[in-house]
Each structure stands twice: as structure tokens, then as C-alpha cells.
Amino acid sequence: MAIASVFFFLMSLMVKLCVGIPISQIVFFRGVVAMALCLIQLKFAGVSPWGTHKFYLLLRGLFGTTALILFFTTIQMIPLATAVTIQYMSPIFTAFLTTLLLKEAFYRGQFFFFLLAFMGVVVIKGFSGGDSLPIFIGVLGAFFAACAYTSIRKIQALGGEHPLVIIFYFPLVTIPLITPKVMFDWVSPNNMQWLYLIGVGVFVQIAQYFMTRAYQLGEGSVVSIAGYLGVIWASVGGYFFFQEAVSTQTILGILLVLGGVVGNTIFRLRKVKAAKV
């Protein structure tokens, strides 16, 4: 999972470097590369790409596409570390959605960690009355990412799908959905931008492979914590590549968000283990 977090950071770095390229075009190329690599992997695995639970697979693709557009937009609007941190709010929303829609267990103590995470977002935003739009877009992106994760949980509850099938449905929805926008807003990339666009798709595919292996080899709640190393990579990368100095207030906000998200994960893990004893 630590390796996966590095490649997720490299993906976000490529997005940040695609200055002048429309978000729709970045998402499109991410989808094209992902589809090509996914079809190759499915072929070698001997797995049909179509799956069984098509409605929820398509739903996952739709929510995932929306989340990605919003996340990429946030990356280009605010410092990298802040954008990545806000995206990590998705487990908080996932906990709410899986409780409401899938009737998964919810513990009252989790409210404290949820409040802590949202306080972190408020601190990152600040009280100066500045532009709230990038933060709002980031939080909305985290919410739609949670919707995508909830769809996957529903698929697992119905009997599951091969991980590659779940991954495949993302570009299957993304490409036709976003192609009209890409055709209208097309910007011809230069040589370096071509590398960045291809890098977005390649790095995220590698990241998803290591993330999938991590969840196959370890306990999900424990493994997921290592993924938050991405905030460190984003902070260092933002400083060295874009001279994005992180203020003391932003650092405090990031720590509050991570404290809420990681604290919720550990708290829930202990409660679930205690319930099984």
C-alpha cells in the first residue's frame, strides 16, 4: 500500500503538470490508457470483462468518473497536499453511506472522528472569507468517490466481481461520457504534455495493482492506513515541483483531517474485532 501511495502521488503530479490541458482531456486519456492496460490484463487472466452485476458496475463507473473529474479539478486549483488531503475524506462519507444504504454497523464514537476531519477542512479553508469553491469541489469529489466505494461494497455483498472487471468499468463509462466534451475543448499537447497524459493512466494503473495486492494480502482497515503516506509525498512534491509552501494553518488542518480519518479506521477496527470475540 505504501508503494501504491507513491504511484497515486505520481499520478496527481502528472495532472498538476498538465497546465493548459482541459480536465476533460486529462480524464479521457486516463480512461484510454486504463482501458488498454485493463483489456490486456483481462486477456491474460482469461476473465470476461462484462461481469455479472452490470447495474452496480455501471454505477461505480459513473460515480468514479465524477469523482475523478472533481479531484483533478481540485489538483489544478489548490496546492497538491491540500487537494490530496481533502480527497482522503472519502472514507468518512463511505462510512455514512454504507450505514444508510447497506446497513453496515456504525458506532457512536465514530462521530468524534468525523467531526475532527471536518474541522480539519474548515481550518484548511481558513476564516478569512477567501474562495471556498476549490474546497467545496474537493469535498464533493471525496463524496462521489465514497459513492463509488459504496457501489463496490454492494457488488461484494451480492457475490463480488473480479477486481479487473471492476476497474474495467471505470474507463468503459468514462470514455463515452466525456468524449463529446473532449472533442469540443481539444487542445493539442506538446511532447512533454503527451508524456504527462500517458503517465496519468500508467501510474494510476500501477497504483491500483499494488493497492489490490495490499488488500488481498492484509486486513483492509490496517492496510488502508499506509495509503495516507500520499499526503507526505504530495507535500514534498508540491514544495519541490511547484514551490507550494505549506502554512502552519494548513499543516494543522491536514493533521486534523488525517487524525479523523485514521482515528475512525482504527476505532472501527477495534469495535469490529471486539464484537467478534
Secondary structure per residue as TSV (DSSP state, phi and psi in degrees):
chain	resnum	aa	ss	phi	psi
A	1	M	-	360.0	-33.9
A	2	A	H	-63.6	-41.1
A	3	I	H	-64.2	-42.1
A	4	A	H	-58.8	-40.4
A	5	S	H	-63.6	-32.9
A	6	V	H	-65.3	-44.3
A	7	F	H	-72.6	-31.6
A	8	F	H	-64.6	-38.1
A	9	F	H	-63.3	-44.2
A	10	L	H	-60.9	-36.5
A	11	M	H	-61.4	-49.0
A	12	S	H	-64.5	-32.7
A	13	L	H	-64.3	-42.9
A	14	M	H	-61.6	-40.3
A	15	V	H	-62.3	-44.7
A	16	K	H	-63.6	-32.5
A	17	L	H	-79.2	-13.9
A	18	C	-	-79.7	52.8
A	19	V	T	-66.4	130.6
A	20	G	T	92.0	-9.5
A	21	I	S	-96.2	126.9
A	22	P	-	-58.2	146.7
A	23	I	H	-57.3	-40.2
A	24	S	H	-59.2	-37.4
A	25	Q	H	-70.1	-38.5
A	26	I	H	-64.4	-45.9
A	27	V	H	-63.1	-39.3
A	28	F	H	-60.0	-49.2
A	29	F	H	-68.6	-32.9
A	30	R	H	-60.6	-41.2
A	31	G	H	-68.2	-41.9
A	32	V	H	-63.0	-47.9
A	33	V	H	-63.3	-43.5
A	34	A	H	-61.9	-41.8
A	35	M	H	-64.7	-44.2
A	36	A	H	-60.8	-48.3
A	37	L	H	-66.6	-37.9
A	38	C	H	-65.7	-43.2
A	39	L	H	-63.4	-38.0
A	40	I	H	-63.8	-45.6
A	41	Q	H	-64.6	-41.0
A	42	L	H	-63.8	-38.1
A	43	K	H	-62.8	-47.5
A	44	F	H	-67.5	-31.7
A	45	A	H	-80.7	-13.6
A	46	G	T	69.2	34.6
A	47	V	-	-112.8	134.7
A	48	S	-	-68.4	135.0
A	49	P	S	-75.7	-11.4
A	50	W	S	-84.8	-24.4
A	51	G	-	70.3	-176.7
A	52	T	S	-109.7	-43.6
A	53	H	-	-96.0	70.9
A	54	K	H	-64.0	-37.3
A	55	F	H	-60.0	-49.5
A	56	Y	H	-73.5	-28.0
A	57	L	H	-66.6	-43.3
A	58	L	H	-66.0	-38.2
A	59	L	H	-62.8	-42.3
A	60	R	H	-60.7	-43.1
A	61	G	H	-63.3	-40.4
A	62	L	H	-66.7	-47.8
A	63	F	H	-65.1	-41.1
A	64	G	H	-63.9	-39.9
A	65	T	H	-63.6	-46.2
A	66	T	H	-60.8	-45.1
A	67	A	H	-61.2	-41.2
A	68	L	H	-67.1	-42.5
A	69	I	H	-59.3	-44.8
A	70	L	H	-68.1	-40.2
A	71	F	H	-64.9	-46.2
A	72	F	H	-62.7	-36.7
A	73	T	H	-62.7	-43.7
A	74	T	H	-63.1	-42.3
A	75	I	H	-56.7	-39.2
A	76	Q	H	-83.4	-7.9
A	77	M	H	-102.0	-30.8
A	78	I	S	-133.2	167.9
A	79	P	-	-52.6	146.1
A	80	L	H	-58.1	-45.8
A	81	A	H	-61.8	-38.8
A	82	T	H	-67.3	-44.1
A	83	A	H	-62.0	-44.0
A	84	V	H	-66.1	-41.7
A	85	T	H	-60.9	-46.1
A	86	I	H	-63.3	-36.0
A	87	Q	H	-62.2	-29.6
A	88	Y	T	-71.2	-1.2
A	89	M	T	-71.3	-13.9
A	90	S	H	-56.0	-37.2
A	91	P	H	-60.9	-30.0
A	92	I	H	-64.9	-48.2
A	93	F	H	-66.0	-35.9
A	94	T	H	-60.8	-41.1
A	95	A	H	-60.6	-42.4
A	96	F	H	-64.3	-47.5
A	97	L	H	-67.0	-41.4
A	98	T	H	-69.6	-27.7
A	99	T	H	-71.6	-45.2
A	100	L	H	-71.7	-42.6
A	101	L	H	-98.0	-32.3
A	102	L	H	-111.1	0.2
A	103	K	-	59.5	33.6
A	104	E	-	-75.7	157.5
A	105	A	-	-63.1	141.0
A	106	F	-	-134.8	136.6
A	107	Y	-	-114.6	139.1
A	108	R	T	-58.4	-33.0
A	109	G	T	-61.4	-20.6
A	110	Q	H	-65.8	-24.2
A	111	F	H	-60.1	-35.4
A	112	F	H	-60.5	-45.2
A	113	F	H	-71.4	-33.1
A	114	F	H	-63.5	-44.8
A	115	L	H	-62.0	-40.5
A	116	L	H	-60.8	-44.4
A	117	A	H	-64.9	-43.3
A	118	F	H	-69.9	-31.5
A	119	M	H	-61.9	-37.3
A	120	G	H	-61.4	-41.2
A	121	V	H	-63.2	-41.5
A	122	V	H	-63.0	-42.2
A	123	V	H	-65.1	-42.2
A	124	I	H	-59.7	-43.2
A	125	K	H	-65.6	-39.5
A	126	G	-	85.7	172.2
A	127	F	S	-112.3	16.9
A	128	S	S	-84.9	-6.2
A	129	G	-	81.3	21.2
A	130	G	-	-71.9	-171.8
A	131	D	-	-67.7	119.0
A	132	S	-	-92.3	-11.1
A	133	L	H	-58.3	-47.9
A	134	P	H	-59.6	-38.8
A	135	I	H	-66.6	-43.4
A	136	F	H	-61.2	-44.4
A	137	I	H	-61.4	-41.3
A	138	G	H	-63.1	-45.3
A	139	V	H	-65.1	-39.7
A	140	L	H	-63.8	-38.6
A	141	G	H	-62.1	-41.1
A	142	A	H	-64.1	-36.7
A	143	F	H	-64.1	-45.9
A	144	F	H	-68.7	-31.0
A	145	A	H	-62.8	-39.7
A	146	A	H	-63.8	-37.6
A	147	C	H	-61.4	-40.5
A	148	A	H	-64.2	-44.1
A	149	Y	H	-64.4	-37.3
A	150	T	H	-65.4	-37.8
A	151	S	H	-61.3	-40.8
A	152	I	H	-64.9	-41.0
A	153	R	H	-62.4	-38.1
A	154	K	H	-64.7	-41.8
A	155	I	H	-60.1	-42.9
A	156	Q	H	-63.2	-38.8
A	157	A	H	-65.8	-28.3
A	158	L	T	-85.9	-2.1
A	159	G	T	128.0	-11.1
A	160	G	-	84.3	168.5
A	161	E	-	-140.7	160.5
A	162	H	-	-62.3	137.5
A	163	P	H	-53.9	-36.4
A	164	L	H	-66.7	-31.2
A	165	V	H	-67.2	-42.8
A	166	I	H	-62.6	-42.8
A	167	I	H	-65.6	-39.2
A	168	F	H	-62.5	-35.5
A	169	Y	H	-69.4	-17.1
A	170	F	H	-65.6	-58.9
A	171	P	H	-66.3	-25.5
A	172	L	H	-61.8	-34.2
A	173	V	H	-86.8	-41.8
A	174	T	H	-60.1	-49.7
A	175	I	H	-60.5	-54.6
A	176	P	H	-67.0	-29.6
A	177	L	H	-69.0	-37.6
A	178	I	H	-103.6	-10.5
A	179	T	H	-56.4	-45.5
A	180	P	H	-57.0	-40.9
A	181	K	H	-65.3	-40.2
A	182	V	H	-63.7	-43.0
A	183	M	H	-62.7	-35.5
A	184	F	H	-75.7	-37.2
A	185	D	H	-103.8	10.9
A	186	W	-	-52.3	131.6
A	187	V	-	-123.7	127.0
A	188	S	-	-71.4	117.2
A	189	P	-	-72.8	150.3
A	190	N	-	-82.7	-178.8
A	191	N	H	-59.0	-44.5
A	192	M	H	-67.8	-38.5
A	193	Q	H	-65.3	-34.4
A	194	W	H	-59.6	-43.0
A	195	L	H	-63.8	-41.5
A	196	Y	H	-63.2	-44.6
A	197	L	H	-62.9	-43.9
A	198	I	H	-67.1	-38.2
A	199	G	H	-60.9	-37.0
A	200	V	H	-55.1	-49.8
A	201	G	H	-69.2	-42.2
A	202	V	H	-67.4	-47.7
A	203	F	H	-64.6	-40.0
A	204	V	H	-69.2	-32.5
A	205	Q	H	-67.8	-41.7
A	206	I	H	-63.3	-43.0
A	207	A	H	-60.5	-43.3
A	208	Q	H	-65.9	-33.4
A	209	Y	H	-62.9	-51.2
A	210	F	H	-66.1	-35.6
A	211	M	H	-64.3	-43.4
A	212	T	H	-62.4	-43.8
A	213	R	H	-62.5	-38.8
A	214	A	H	-61.1	-44.7
A	215	Y	H	-71.1	-25.7
A	216	Q	H	-74.4	-32.6
A	217	L	H	-92.9	-25.2
A	218	G	S	-130.3	176.5
A	219	E	-	-77.9	128.4
A	220	G	H	-52.1	-47.9
A	221	S	H	-64.1	-34.1
A	222	V	H	-77.8	-46.1
A	223	V	H	-60.4	-39.7
A	224	S	H	-60.9	-28.2
A	225	I	H	-61.6	-38.3
A	226	A	H	-62.5	-24.1
A	227	G	G	-64.3	-23.1
A	228	Y	G	-74.6	-2.7
A	229	L	G	-60.6	-20.6
A	230	G	H	-55.7	-30.0
A	231	V	H	-64.9	-37.7
A	232	I	H	-65.7	-47.8
A	233	W	H	-60.7	-40.8
A	234	A	H	-66.2	-38.0
A	235	S	H	-65.3	-46.3
A	236	V	H	-67.0	-45.7
A	237	G	H	-63.3	-42.3
A	238	G	H	-61.6	-36.7
A	239	Y	H	-70.4	-47.0
A	240	F	H	-78.2	-34.6
A	241	F	H	-92.5	-30.4
A	242	F	H	-127.4	7.6
A	243	Q	-	54.4	38.9
A	244	E	-	-90.0	91.1
A	245	A	-	-71.4	131.8
A	246	V	-	-93.9	120.6
A	247	S	-	-72.8	163.8
A	248	T	H	-60.7	-38.8
A	249	Q	H	-63.5	-42.4
A	250	T	H	-66.2	-41.1
A	251	I	H	-59.5	-43.3
A	252	L	H	-61.3	-44.5
A	253	G	H	-62.2	-42.9
A	254	I	H	-61.0	-43.5
A	255	L	H	-64.4	-37.5
A	256	L	H	-66.2	-44.2
A	257	V	H	-61.9	-49.0
A	258	L	H	-65.1	-37.2
A	259	G	H	-61.9	-41.4
A	260	G	H	-67.4	-44.5
A	261	V	H	-70.9	-49.1
A	262	V	H	-67.4	-41.0
A	263	G	H	-60.4	-41.4
A	264	N	H	-62.3	-41.7
A	265	T	H	-62.2	-47.5
A	266	I	H	-67.0	-43.5
A	267	F	H	-59.6	-47.9
A	268	R	H	-64.1	-41.0
A	269	L	H	-58.1	-44.8
A	270	R	H	-66.5	-39.4
A	271	K	H	-64.7	-42.8
A	272	V	H	-64.8	-42.0
A	273	K	H	-63.7	-41.4
A	274	A	H	-64.8	-36.2
A	275	A	H	-67.9	-25.4
A	276	K	H	-84.1	-16.6
A	277	V	-	-74.7	360.0
